[in-house]
């Protein structure tokens, strides 16, 4: 942690932390659970700003809310996440979590199809604060 400021001290790493249901009433809410399903996330810091970090997170597994729970458990909750983080009661209008790139394997004889999406407008200000140049 970066002095408790909510961003990683390291530049990259892997979170290997099983997840399970928080309780039966909120079945889609997750929590760290040693008896839960395997959940692995690779992450890398792409930029830093005042009290912020811009992270690339790659979910190796695909658990419900995996990135949100992993980030919050590490002490770096996603800005405005009112379920797993420290956001306001109803969060921000749109959670600043963006699926930037995906690779889809087509066949053994063809390279995967890669699709990259630009950062949405609601994230630009914070990304710039972390060194993003708009590309």
Secondary structure, DSSP 8 states (H G I E B T S, - for coil): --TTSSS-SSSEEEEE--EEES-STTTT-EEE-TTSB--EEEEEEEEEETTEEEEEEEESS--TTHHHHHHHHTT---TT-TTTSS--TT--SS-S----EEEE--BTTB--EEEE----GGGHHHHHHTT----
